[in-house]
Amino acid sequence: MTELPDFYSMSAEELIRRDQALLWHPYAASPSNQPLYAVERAESCTLYLKDGRKLIDGMSSWWAAIHGYNHPQLNAAVVEQTQRMAHVMFGGLTHAPAVELASRLVQLAPAGLERVFLADSGSVAVEVAIKMAVQYWQGQDKPAKQRMICLRRGYHGDTLGAMSLSDPDTGMHSLFQQIVPQQIFAPSPTSLFKGSLNEADIQALEALMQQHHHHCAALVLEPIVQGAGGMRFYHPDYLKAAKALCERYELLLIADEIATGFGRTGRLFACEHADITPDILCLGKALTGGYLTLAATLCNLRVASGISQSAAGVFMHGPTFMANPLACSVANASLALLAIGQWRAQVNAIESQLNAQLASCRSFGCVEDVRVLGAIGVIEFKQPVNLTSIQPYLVEQGAWLRPFGKLLYTMPPFIISPDELSVITRAMANAVFQRELGRL
């Protein structure tokens, strides 16, 4: 075997060259013409590139690093846990980090969610939720209830079951529609978060439930914020009405809070905007503060006992790295930081600054909409962005953002300072100006 070089000492150019010869990046071709940047290290809200440049992170590494990077308490949690055990199987064994994490989640989550299933990633948490719903109805002697009702413009992950719940036409998974389970899709809510409830939204959802509830197990939705499907914010009363309809038509409600959980929308969980508790709750991303992959699917006692009454008698799922002690330990440290409560003031401050500094972008002809909710700021263009041109421009402005579709958006770490956030908003506003001139 050929001896490998010291990759840490390589130049940015050489590291990128070797990457492009070997690696496949998310939603990219191989080889790819998308811009690529080598990161040397990360600290707080700053990404330090190997070529010497510094970027303010406006993405929280896909919405996960809410406490920023290289956080001393999170670092300590990982180091301390490695002295005990990095991993042990969860079949027939347990450990303190997992029990503590379940205890914290049950305390924090909407009341009534008292059983916790720990998994590998957000997509797997959604797969677990699907299987929970189907097995629950089997335990109720209603095995025909197997399909899901979902919202158009939704996104729930990249594994097969999760793909089936995502928008079949406008989503990123249309290539696979022939092999994924065929679900039932309700119109995306038109009732805007800061507007009023459009009763037609509820009527359309109820009509589908009336027609299909006999063979549907659950309604699956992203509460309040439809994330990767378009960064759309809908009215809390729609969510409240959806919960009531689920109870009327004997459907479970599955809330996918993988993107919105842990404070992103200004509430600890987006369900709190409507004061509802789902039957099943999916969490991930920010659960470990962006340190390690971990997800959780919570359910109420009714669902848990119903599954135990099914033919299998047990829940049929068990990831190899379920309840990984390292991931659980850093998740506990992350949730301990949230428990202090400082995140509320941080998110409120981010929301106020985003509203103030992105408002002027509404006046440009290339812009369809500007919207802000909690620590989420979105500029929606009328035409799709070109990543290969807009990404380098944003990097030149000192900002790390990852536009997609028609959207230029930010979901920064909660600890971002006003000056750092101004770097992000200035870059976004400058990109709008350049786009108006036809340069991006």
C-alpha positions as CSV (number, residue, x, y, z in Angstrom):
1,M,0.0,0.0,0.0
2,T,1.3,3.4,-1.0
3,E,2.1,5.6,2.0
4,L,-0.3,8.5,2.2
5,P,0.9,12.1,2.5
6,D,0.1,14.5,5.4
7,F,-3.2,15.9,4.2
8,Y,-3.3,18.6,7.0
9,S,-0.2,20.2,5.6
10,M,-1.4,20.4,2.0
11,S,-2.2,23.6,0.4
12,A,-5.9,24.5,-0.2
13,E,-5.4,23.9,-4.0
14,E,-3.9,20.5,-3.6
15,L,-6.5,19.4,-1.0
16,I,-9.3,20.5,-3.3
17,R,-7.7,18.8,-6.3
18,R,-7.5,15.5,-4.4
19,D,-11.1,16.0,-3.1
20,Q,-12.4,16.4,-6.6
21,A,-10.7,13.2,-7.7
22,L,-12.2,11.1,-4.9
23,L,-15.2,12.6,-3.1
24,W,-18.8,13.1,-3.9
25,H,-20.5,16.2,-2.4
26,P,-24.2,16.7,-1.6
27,Y,-26.4,17.4,-4.5
28,A,-23.4,17.6,-6.9
29,A,-22.1,15.8,-9.9
30,S,-18.8,13.9,-9.9
31,P,-16.6,15.4,-10.9
32,S,-18.3,18.7,-10.1
33,N,-18.0,22.3,-11.4
34,Q,-19.5,23.7,-8.2
35,P,-17.2,26.0,-6.1
36,L,-15.4,24.2,-3.3
37,Y,-13.5,25.7,-0.3
38,A,-11.1,24.0,2.1
39,V,-11.7,24.7,5.8
40,E,-8.7,24.7,8.1
41,R,-10.6,25.2,11.4
42,A,-13.8,26.8,12.8
43,E,-14.2,29.0,15.8
44,S,-17.4,30.6,17.2
45,C,-19.1,31.9,14.0
46,T,-16.1,32.0,11.8
47,L,-14.8,29.5,9.2
48,Y,-11.1,29.8,8.6
49,L,-10.2,28.7,5.1
50,K,-6.8,27.0,4.3
51,D,-6.1,29.9,1.8
52,G,-6.2,32.4,4.7
53,R,-9.6,33.8,4.1
54,K,-12.2,34.1,6.9
55,L,-16.0,33.6,6.4
56,I,-18.8,34.4,8.8
57,D,-21.1,31.3,8.9
58,G,-24.7,32.2,8.1
59,M,-25.8,28.5,7.8
60,S,-24.9,26.9,11.1
61,S,-23.6,24.0,9.0
62,W,-27.1,23.3,7.6
63,W,-28.8,24.6,10.7
64,A,-27.1,22.4,13.3
65,A,-24.3,24.4,14.9
66,I,-26.5,26.7,17.0
67,H,-23.8,27.4,19.6
68,G,-21.1,28.0,17.0
69,Y,-17.9,26.1,16.6
70,N,-15.2,24.8,19.0
71,H,-17.4,25.5,22.0
72,P,-15.6,24.8,25.2
73,Q,-18.5,23.0,27.0
74,L,-19.3,20.9,24.0
75,N,-15.6,20.0,23.5
76,A,-15.3,19.0,27.1
77,A,-18.3,16.7,26.9
78,V,-16.8,14.8,24.0
79,V,-13.3,14.6,25.5
80,E,-14.7,13.4,28.9
81,Q,-16.9,10.8,27.3
82,T,-14.0,9.3,25.3
83,Q,-12.4,8.4,28.6
84,R,-15.3,6.1,29.4
85,M,-16.5,4.7,26.1
86,A,-17.0,6.0,22.6
87,H,-19.6,3.5,21.7
88,V,-21.5,0.5,23.0
89,M,-24.4,-1.3,21.4
90,F,-27.8,-0.3,22.7
91,G,-29.4,-3.8,22.4
92,G,-29.7,-5.1,25.9
93,L,-27.4,-2.4,27.3
94,T,-27.9,1.2,28.5
95,H,-25.7,4.0,29.8
96,A,-26.0,7.3,31.6
97,P,-25.7,9.7,28.6
98,A,-28.7,8.1,26.9
99,V,-30.8,8.0,30.0
100,E,-29.9,11.7,30.7
101,L,-30.7,12.7,27.1
102,A,-34.1,11.0,27.2
103,S,-34.8,12.7,30.5
104,R,-33.9,16.1,29.1
105,L,-35.9,15.6,25.9
106,V,-39.0,14.6,27.7
107,Q,-38.7,17.6,30.0
108,L,-38.2,20.0,27.0
109,A,-40.6,18.6,24.5
110,P,-44.3,19.4,24.3
111,A,-46.2,17.8,27.2
112,G,-47.2,14.2,26.7
113,L,-44.2,12.9,24.6
114,E,-42.8,10.4,27.0
115,R,-41.0,7.8,25.0
116,V,-37.7,8.5,23.1
117,F,-36.2,6.5,20.3
118,L,-32.6,7.6,19.5
119,A,-31.4,7.1,15.9
120,D,-28.6,8.2,13.6
121,S,-29.8,11.1,11.5
122,G,-32.9,13.2,10.8
123,S,-33.9,11.1,7.8
124,V,-33.8,8.0,10.0
125,A,-35.9,9.7,12.7
126,V,-38.5,10.2,10.0
127,E,-38.3,6.6,8.9
128,V,-38.8,5.6,12.5
129,A,-41.8,7.8,12.8
130,I,-43.4,6.2,9.7
131,K,-42.8,2.7,11.1
132,M,-44.2,3.8,14.5
133,A,-47.4,5.0,12.9
134,V,-47.9,1.9,10.8
135,Q,-47.2,-0.4,13.7
136,Y,-49.5,1.5,16.0
137,W,-52.5,0.9,13.7
138,Q,-51.6,-2.7,13.3
139,G,-51.9,-2.9,17.1
140,Q,-55.3,-1.4,16.8
141,D,-56.5,-4.1,14.4
142,K,-56.5,-1.5,11.5
143,P,-53.7,-2.9,9.3
144,A,-55.1,-1.1,6.2
145,K,-53.9,2.3,7.7
146,Q,-50.4,2.4,6.0
147,R,-50.2,5.5,3.8
148,M,-49.4,9.0,4.9
149,I,-51.0,12.3,4.2
150,C,-48.3,15.0,3.6
151,L,-48.1,18.6,2.6
152,R,-46.9,19.8,-0.8
153,R,-43.7,21.8,-0.7
154,G,-42.6,19.7,2.2
155,Y,-39.2,18.1,2.7
156,H,-38.4,15.3,5.1
157,G,-35.0,13.7,4.1
158,D,-33.2,11.7,1.5
159,T,-33.9,8.1,2.5
160,L,-36.6,6.2,0.6
161,G,-39.4,6.6,3.2
162,A,-38.6,10.2,3.9
163,M,-38.4,10.9,0.2
164,S,-41.9,9.6,-0.2
165,L,-43.2,12.2,2.2
166,S,-41.5,15.1,0.4
167,D,-43.1,17.1,-2.5
168,P,-43.3,14.7,-5.4
169,D,-43.2,17.4,-8.1
170,T,-41.3,20.4,-7.0
171,G,-39.0,18.6,-4.6
172,M,-35.5,17.2,-5.2
173,H,-36.7,13.6,-5.4
174,S,-38.9,13.5,-8.5
175,L,-36.4,11.1,-10.1
176,F,-37.3,8.4,-7.6
177,Q,-41.1,8.6,-7.6
178,Q,-41.5,5.2,-9.2
179,I,-39.7,3.4,-6.4
180,V,-40.8,5.2,-3.3
181,P,-44.2,4.5,-1.5
182,Q,-47.0,6.6,-3.0
183,Q,-48.4,9.0,-0.4
184,I,-51.3,11.4,-0.5
185,F,-50.5,15.1,-0.7
186,A,-52.5,18.0,0.6
187,P,-52.0,21.5,-0.8
188,S,-49.3,23.6,0.9
189,P,-50.8,26.1,3.3
190,T,-51.4,29.5,1.8
191,S,-52.1,31.1,5.2
192,L,-49.0,33.1,6.0
193,F,-47.5,33.2,9.5
194,K,-48.1,36.9,9.9
195,G,-51.4,37.0,8.0
196,S,-54.8,35.4,8.7
197,L,-56.0,31.8,8.4
198,N,-57.4,30.9,5.0
199,E,-60.2,28.5,5.7
200,A,-59.8,27.0,2.2
201,D,-56.5,25.5,3.5
202,I,-58.3,23.6,6.2
203,Q,-61.2,22.6,3.9
204,A,-58.7,21.1,1.4
205,L,-57.0,19.1,4.2
206,E,-60.2,17.9,5.6
207,A,-61.5,16.8,2.2
208,L,-58.4,14.6,1.8
209,M,-58.8,13.1,5.3
210,Q,-62.5,12.4,4.7
211,Q,-61.6,10.5,1.5
212,H,-58.5,8.6,2.7
213,H,-58.4,8.3,6.5
214,H,-59.4,4.6,6.3
215,H,-56.1,3.7,4.7
216,C,-53.9,6.4,6.1
217,A,-51.9,6.2,9.3
218,A,-50.8,9.8,9.9
219,L,-50.5,13.3,8.8
220,V,-46.8,14.3,8.4
221,L,-45.8,17.9,8.3
222,E,-43.1,20.4,9.2
223,P,-44.7,22.7,11.8
224,I,-44.9,26.4,10.9
225,V,-41.8,26.3,8.6
226,Q,-41.5,24.3,5.5
227,G,-37.8,24.2,5.2
228,A,-35.8,22.8,2.2
229,G,-39.1,22.7,0.2
230,G,-39.1,26.5,0.0
231,M,-38.5,28.2,3.4
232,R,-42.2,29.0,3.7
233,F,-43.8,30.2,7.0
234,Y,-47.5,29.3,7.6
235,H,-50.1,30.3,10.1
236,P,-50.2,28.6,13.6
237,D,-53.9,28.2,13.3
238,Y,-53.4,25.9,10.4
239,L,-51.3,23.6,12.6
240,K,-53.9,23.8,15.4
241,A,-56.7,22.9,12.9
242,A,-54.6,20.1,11.5
243,K,-54.2,18.6,14.9
244,A,-57.9,18.7,15.5
245,L,-58.6,17.1,12.2
246,C,-56.2,14.3,13.0
247,E,-58.2,13.5,16.1
248,R,-61.5,13.6,14.3
249,Y,-60.4,11.3,11.5
250,E,-58.3,8.9,13.5
251,L,-54.9,9.9,12.2
252,L,-51.7,10.3,14.1
253,L,-49.9,13.6,13.8
254,I,-46.2,13.4,13.0
255,A,-44.3,16.7,13.4
256,D,-40.9,16.9,11.7
257,E,-39.0,19.5,13.8
258,I,-35.6,18.4,12.6
259,A,-35.0,21.9,11.1
260,T,-37.1,23.9,13.6
261,G,-36.4,22.3,16.9
262,F,-34.4,23.9,19.7
263,G,-35.3,27.5,19.3
264,R,-34.8,28.3,15.6
265,T,-38.3,29.9,15.1
266,G,-38.3,31.8,18.4
267,R,-40.0,29.0,20.3
268,L,-38.1,26.0,21.6
269,F,-40.3,23.9,19.3
270,A,-42.3,25.3,16.4
271,C,-45.4,23.3,17.6
272,E,-45.5,25.7,20.5
273,H,-46.6,28.5,18.2
274,A,-49.9,26.6,17.9
275,D,-49.9,25.2,21.5
276,I,-50.3,21.6,20.2
277,T,-48.5,18.3,21.0
278,P,-48.0,15.9,18.1
279,D,-48.3,12.2,18.6
280,I,-44.8,11.7,17.2
281,L,-42.0,14.3,17.1
282,C,-38.9,14.0,15.0
283,L,-35.7,15.9,16.1
284,G,-32.2,16.1,14.8
285,K,-29.7,18.7,13.4
286,A,-29.2,21.0,16.4
287,L,-29.7,18.2,18.9
288,T,-25.9,17.9,19.4
289,G,-25.1,21.5,18.6
290,G,-23.7,20.3,15.2
291,Y,-21.0,18.1,16.7
292,L,-22.1,14.5,15.9
293,T,-24.9,13.0,14.0
294,L,-27.8,12.1,16.2
295,A,-31.6,12.2,16.0
296,A,-34.6,11.4,18.2
297,T,-38.2,10.3,17.6
298,L,-40.5,11.0,20.5
299,C,-44.0,9.6,20.9
300,N,-46.8,9.6,23.5
301,L,-47.7,6.6,25.6
302,R,-50.7,5.8,23.5
303,V,-48.5,5.2,20.5
304,A,-45.9,3.3,22.5
305,S,-48.4,0.9,24.1
306,G,-50.2,0.5,20.7
307,I,-47.0,-0.7,19.1
308,S,-46.5,-3.1,21.9
309,Q,-49.9,-4.6,21.1
310,S,-49.1,-5.2,17.4
311,A,-48.4,-8.6,16.1
312,A,-44.6,-8.2,16.5
313,G,-45.0,-7.1,20.1
314,V,-41.8,-5.0,19.8
315,F,-40.9,-2.0,17.7
316,M,-39.0,-3.2,14.6
317,H,-36.1,-0.9,14.3
318,G,-32.6,-0.9,15.7
319,P,-29.7,1.2,14.3
320,T,-26.1,0.0,15.0
321,F,-25.1,3.3,16.4
322,M,-28.3,3.9,18.3
323,A,-27.8,6.1,21.4
324,N,-24.1,6.5,20.7
325,P,-22.6,7.6,24.0
326,L,-20.4,10.3,22.5
327,A,-23.3,11.8,20.6
328,C,-25.6,11.6,23.6
329,S,-23.0,13.3,25.8
330,V,-22.5,16.3,23.5
331,A,-26.3,16.5,23.0
332,N,-26.7,16.7,26.8
333,A,-24.1,19.5,26.9
334,S,-25.9,21.3,24.1
335,L,-29.3,21.0,25.8
336,A,-27.8,22.2,29.0
337,L,-26.7,25.4,27.2
338,L,-30.2,25.9,25.9
339,A,-31.7,25.3,29.4
340,I,-29.9,28.5,30.6
341,G,-32.4,30.4,28.4
342,Q,-30.1,32.8,26.7
343,W,-31.1,31.5,23.3
344,R,-34.4,33.4,23.5
345,A,-32.8,36.8,23.7
346,Q,-30.3,35.8,21.0
347,V,-32.9,34.6,18.6
348,N,-35.1,37.7,19.2
349,A,-32.1,39.9,18.5
350,I,-31.3,38.0,15.3
351,E,-34.9,38.4,14.2
352,S,-35.0,42.1,14.8
353,Q,-31.7,42.7,13.0
354,L,-32.7,40.5,10.0
355,N,-36.0,42.4,9.7
356,A,-34.2,45.7,9.8
357,Q,-31.3,44.9,7.5
358,L,-33.1,42.8,4.8
359,A,-36.2,45.1,4.5
360,S,-34.7,47.2,1.7
361,C,-34.3,44.1,-0.5
362,R,-38.1,44.1,-1.0
363,S,-37.9,47.1,-3.3
364,F,-35.9,45.3,-6.0
365,G,-37.7,43.9,-9.1
366,C,-35.8,40.6,-9.0
367,V,-37.1,39.8,-5.5
368,E,-40.4,38.0,-5.0
369,D,-40.5,38.1,-1.2
370,V,-38.4,38.8,2.0
371,R,-39.5,37.0,5.1
372,V,-38.1,36.5,8.6
373,L,-39.1,34.3,11.5
374,G,-36.9,33.8,14.6
375,A,-33.3,33.1,13.4
376,I,-34.3,32.5,9.8
377,G,-34.0,35.2,7.1
378,V,-35.1,34.5,3.5
379,I,-34.9,36.4,0.3
380,E,-36.9,34.7,-2.4
381,F,-36.0,35.7,-6.0
382,K,-38.4,35.4,-8.9
383,Q,-35.9,33.2,-10.8
384,P,-33.6,30.5,-9.6
385,V,-30.1,31.4,-8.4
386,N,-26.9,30.1,-10.2
387,L,-24.8,28.6,-7.4
388,T,-21.6,28.6,-9.4
389,S,-21.7,32.4,-9.7
390,I,-23.5,33.5,-6.5
391,Q,-21.5,31.4,-4.1
392,P,-18.1,32.8,-5.0
393,Y,-19.6,36.3,-4.8
394,L,-20.9,35.7,-1.3
395,V,-17.5,34.3,-0.3
396,E,-15.8,37.5,-1.6
397,Q,-18.1,39.4,0.7
398,G,-16.9,37.3,3.7
399,A,-20.1,35.3,4.1
400,W,-20.8,31.6,4.1
401,L,-24.3,31.0,2.7
402,R,-25.7,28.2,0.6
403,P,-28.5,29.4,-1.7
404,F,-30.8,26.9,-3.4
405,G,-33.6,27.1,-5.9
406,K,-34.9,30.7,-5.8
407,L,-33.8,31.3,-2.2
408,L,-30.9,33.2,-0.6
409,Y,-31.4,32.6,3.1
410,T,-29.6,32.6,6.4
411,M,-30.0,30.5,9.6
412,P,-27.0,31.6,11.6
413,P,-25.7,30.3,14.9
414,F,-27.6,31.8,17.9
415,I,-24.3,33.2,19.3
416,I,-23.6,35.4,16.2
417,S,-22.8,39.0,17.1
418,P,-24.5,42.0,15.6
419,D,-21.4,42.9,13.6
420,E,-21.0,39.3,12.3
421,L,-24.7,39.2,11.3
422,S,-24.2,42.5,9.5
423,V,-21.6,40.8,7.3
424,I,-24.2,38.2,6.4
425,T,-27.0,40.7,5.7
426,R,-24.7,43.0,3.8
427,A,-23.6,40.2,1.6
428,M,-27.2,39.2,0.9
429,A,-28.3,42.7,0.1
430,N,-25.2,43.2,-2.2
431,A,-26.1,40.0,-4.0
432,V,-29.6,41.2,-4.6
433,F,-28.2,44.5,-6.0
434,Q,-25.8,42.6,-8.3
435,R,-28.7,40.3,-9.4
436,E,-30.8,43.3,-10.2
437,L,-28.0,44.5,-12.5
438,G,-27.9,41.1,-14.2
439,R,-24.5,40.3,-12.9
440,L,-25.4,37.2,-10.8
